[in-house]
Amino acid sequence: MYTIVRMYFDETKPSRTVKTGLTLEQAQAHCRDPETSSSTCTTASAKRITTRNGEWFDAYREATR
């Protein structure tokens, strides 16, 4: 199982878990979505995240047991 983690370029902002319990394929599909990075997002909600927190991106990692 995999977890999606939102990472911020501002090192003072801790990363946070966005989704859990995903397969590798689901995690990869999530991270391929342009809305999961401040550099490619276009929706109002994603742009608000950027305004509030600065540059960011979603990454996946294998969940720890």
SEROLO-718688 format. One record per residue (C-alpha): x, y, z. Coordinates in pm, 1 decimal, m for minus. Example, Ala and Ser with C-alpha at 12.3 -4.5 7.8 and 13.67 -1.06 7.14 Angstrom:
+----------+----------+----------+
|     east |    north |       up |
+----------+----------+----------+
|   1230.0 |   m450.0 |    780.0 |
|   1367.0 |   m106.0 |    714.0 |
+----------+----------+----------+
***
This chain:
+----------+----------+----------+
|     east |    north |       up |
+----------+----------+----------+
|      0.0 |      0.0 |      0.0 |
|    107.6 |    357.0 |    m68.7 |
|     54.7 |    698.5 |     84.6 |
|     34.9 |   1038.2 |    m86.5 |
|    232.7 |   1308.7 |     91.8 |
|    213.2 |   1680.5 |     15.3 |
|    559.9 |   1833.6 |     24.3 |
|    633.5 |   2205.7 |     43.7 |
|    938.8 |   2384.0 |    m91.3 |
|    933.6 |   2602.1 |    222.1 |
|   1136.3 |   2388.7 |    461.5 |
|    955.3 |   2537.9 |    761.7 |
|    627.6 |   2376.9 |    647.7 |
|    599.5 |   2010.6 |    741.2 |
|    478.2 |   1763.7 |    482.2 |
|    133.9 |   1615.8 |    536.6 |
|    m46.4 |   1299.0 |    440.0 |
|   m313.5 |   1355.5 |    175.7 |
|   m430.2 |    997.9 |     99.0 |
|   m358.4 |    651.5 |    232.8 |
|   m426.1 |    292.8 |    135.0 |
|   m353.0 |    327.0 |   m236.3 |
|   m208.0 |     72.3 |   m474.0 |
|    109.6 |    165.6 |   m658.3 |
|    m92.4 |    228.4 |   m973.7 |
|   m335.1 |    458.6 |   m790.7 |
|    m50.5 |    650.8 |   m627.4 |
|    128.4 |    696.7 |   m959.3 |
|   m193.5 |    810.4 |  m1128.8 |
|   m253.0 |   1065.8 |   m852.6 |
|     95.8 |   1209.9 |   m890.3 |
|     64.6 |   1230.1 |  m1271.0 |
|   m238.8 |   1456.7 |  m1233.0 |
|   m139.4 |   1819.1 |  m1312.3 |
|   m350.6 |   1935.3 |  m1016.1 |
|   m106.6 |   1772.5 |   m771.3 |
|    168.9 |   2031.6 |   m813.5 |
|    177.2 |   2408.2 |   m774.1 |
|    372.8 |   2440.7 |  m1098.9 |
|    101.3 |   2277.2 |  m1313.5 |
|   m227.6 |   2321.1 |  m1126.1 |
|   m510.2 |   2527.4 |  m1275.7 |
|   m806.7 |   2484.5 |  m1037.7 |
|   m904.3 |   2754.1 |   m792.1 |
|   m868.9 |   2520.2 |   m493.9 |
|   m514.6 |   2414.5 |   m589.5 |
|   m414.8 |   2776.2 |   m652.4 |
|   m544.9 |   2866.0 |   m303.1 |
|   m312.8 |   2602.6 |   m158.1 |
|    m25.0 |   2771.3 |   m341.8 |
|   m127.1 |   3117.6 |   m219.2 |
|   m147.1 |   2992.1 |    140.3 |
|    159.3 |   2768.9 |    146.9 |
|    389.4 |   2853.6 |   m142.5 |
|    516.2 |   2599.5 |   m392.9 |
|    424.2 |   2235.6 |   m332.0 |
|    387.1 |   1894.2 |   m493.1 |
|    239.6 |   1556.1 |   m406.1 |
|    464.1 |   1251.3 |   m388.1 |
|    399.3 |    890.2 |   m298.8 |
|    581.3 |    653.7 |    m69.5 |
|    531.9 |    300.5 |     44.5 |
|    325.2 |    292.6 |    361.2 |
|    498.2 |    173.8 |    673.6 |
|    340.8 |   m106.8 |    868.1 |
+----------+----------+----------+
***
